[in-house]
Amino acid sequence: MSWTRIWVHMVFCTKNRTPFLNTPELRFQMFRHIKENADEKEIWLDCVNGYSEHAHCLISLGREQTISKVAQLIKGESSYWINKQGILDQKFIWQDDYWAVSVSERHMKKLRRYIHRQEEHHQMISFDREINRFERKYKWRNRSPLIEINGNK
């Protein structure tokens, strides 16, 4: 029997980085739903959290899963779900793009803590500044899908 353990840290934003998830209660509902949906679709989602305009997911890919398919399933269904709830005054949309990086087992504890503390983290550092740090760390010169603002890259 085949077995895999490929950890991926995935981040995706709302369309135009609109702060749809602007309350802790709404974020809790959305991220709980993402976790429940992932479980139903047999996506191993270790943890999920984020802030008003983005989400972080720590995922272990199954042997027949791809990053793009997992992103599509998580983002598509969660957009559908929140719009169906009628919670927001406007249509909720995730940005088409995402970024994902592999994660070593030895960094798991630190990454989980980082994901769980997004509320606190973004009180100290803006999302724009965080994106710039990721771009430098992973050497993504002007290629980050997270820089889309108002429909422009």
Secondary structure, DSSP 8 states (H G I E B T S, - for coil): -----EEEEEEEEBGGG-----SHHHHHHHHHHHHHHHHHTT-EEEEEEEETTEEEEEEEE-TT--HHHHHHHHHHHHHHHHHHHT-SSS---B-S--EEEEE-GGGHHHHHHHHHTHHHHHHHS-HHHHHHHHHHHTT-TT--GGG-BTTB-
